[in-house]
Amino acid sequence: MKSSRRKFLKIAGVSALGLGAKPVLDVLASSGEHEATSTPEIKKGKDALTAKRWAMVVDTRKIESEEDLKPIIEACHKIHNVPDLENKNHEIKWIWAEEFQHGFSTQEYEFADERVKHLPFLTLCNHCENAACVRVCPTKATFKREDGIVLMDFHRCIGCRFCMAACPYGSRSFNFRDPRPFIKETNPEFPTRTKGVVEKCNFCAERLAVGKLPACVEASNGVLTFGDLDDPESEVRKLLKTNYAIRRKPALGAGPSVFYII
Amino acid sequence: MLEKALTGSKRYYGWMAALLAVISVGFVCYLWQFRFGLGITGMSRDVSWGFYIAQFTFLVGVAASAVMVVLPYYLHNYKAFGKITILGEFLAVASVTMCILFIFVDLGQPIRVMNVLLHPTPNSILFWDMIVLNGYLFLNIVISWKVLESERNNVAPAHWLKVLSYISIPWAVSIHTVTAFLYCGLPGRGFWLTAILAPRFLSSAFAAGPALLILLCMIVRKFTKFDPGKEQIQSLAKVVAYAISVNVFFFLCEVFVVFYSQIPEHMDHLTYLFVGLHGKGVLVPWMWASMILMVVSIILLVNPVTRKNETVLVAACITVFVSTWIDKGLGMISGGFVPNPLHHVNEYIPTVPEVLIAIGIWAIGFLILTALFKIGVTIKEEIAGLA
């Protein structure tokens, strides 16, 4: 009797270990094979805007004060149900204004012209070509789409905040508490988030899917231009060809997709 | 053998009851955190890891340090350590358990923790940390238990146990290396972006862990009939002496590179920690205390006269433990987040519930440690015919 119970426990223990280890062993075993099974094809809507690599150009010459940026920030935060939290520690922001010395902390210098020094710069997720947040996420809750957009799966995120430590641009926010009571007017078209997950700008992937430009671009009065970096005829490429533009922290090699014409 | 943990003196029961009381306070605070979210902690958008992850980092080191008794015994046949390997391994079991708990309480969505297994991601260092930590826990439970069992039955340990013991040696190094890789591979964090982070972690671990083990050996000697041995304690003390010296040397290497190169993103964090930045410097007295204590402990431990005096040795070990704890458990994590990547200086101070949850986990660790030591020591007493 005693020995059979012991045997049963042994078998049960080994089975439990095996069940837990199976997906882990699978991934280790399949690392050399084709990735065909892991990336199912998603059909595009008939009106969807598509690109090889989405990018944004911020024309800072068209910005005078923080007032010009307010409608842009509001448009984004409103449609994405971004809560307005009083506690600065718990702040959630997808797009916001920073001074040059903060937004471009490694490129600032004493003698920069006065306009640039005091100009508010729009900062948001850079949808990096080589995104550190994607590299560190232990559950693939943050991932890169084939069109270059770095997205979050709010339902898979375990809230470990490794991505926040990895992001060199401070673009990510964490829900330190339930955000829903702090959303002024909920947009039913976009999910609200739960406490304990990370979120950030998604380049309006949900709007691109139905043929609309990002909300911030639409509200920007021409300050922001959005397009395909891979298409030499696109608006963003034309702007970059004829104007000198900079990116944030280029030395890190992350390859941001947001450009600033100074 | 587990039954040995269930019987004991009044003092044993009292100590365990006190730990349970501390654990329940921590547990209630955790329930609050579970309901409200991590907003009850002092963490913020800028300092997104805090006290929990810092304790985790420190304790991975304590766990890894079991190798400092296992290695001399198994690889160099240093027989004296045979008497205390079990204590080192039990300390590792308790420490790794605390590490896993600290990661767990730090999760925003703890009920989704199994996503790490369901969607395994080998490019994430956290994935590898999960593998090495659980593997190390498993190795130490199996090895310590089977070795103790064979000792009790007066038979030679099975051959495969020796194989597992050999595996556990590089594995111990791996847990702290992988833990350092969590931080030192991040592009925008100048404080951690240094190849010496893993060596620094290991050196401070091999100081803090054996220092704690010396203190535990002395407690065992005082309260039980089992004597871990004078030679053993002195050998461990030498390990602590050179590990803490190497740790300070590695730190000074870091200081040289950072301040001679004069690269602001690398200087800012050390400046913040040791003199303050933009008028903020809550950790400044702590960091200086840590450095001074490390130097004091080197003087006390390298000098054979003071090292051989056991009263001084106790003081030196406490000094080592406290100084390395401040270095890793306070400065190492929040120091990397201040200033933030946009060069804003937002400081971090843990809140009361956050500290109570952390103390609760430490109490769980000590509960496990006490129970395991009780089992080990009782059996050692039996073998020696003392019980």
Interface residues (C-beta under 8 A of the other chain):
Chain A: G20 A21 P23 V24 D26 V27 L28 S31 N87 K88 N89 H90 E91 I92 E98 Q101 H102 G103 S105 T106 T123 A132 R135 V136 C137 P138 T139 K140 A141 R156 C157 I158 G159 C160 R161 F162 M164 A165 A166 C167 P168 Y169 G170 S173 F174 N175 F176 R177 D178 T194 K195 G196 V197 V198 K249 L252 G253 A254
Chain B: F36 G37 L38 G39 G42 M43 S44 R45 D46 S48 W49 I103 D106 L107 G108 Q109 P110 R112 V113 N115 V116 L117 L118 H119 P120 T121 P122 N123 S124 I125 L126 F127 M130 I131 L182 Y183 L186 P187 G188 R189 P264 E265 G336 F337 N340 P341 L342 H343 H344 N346
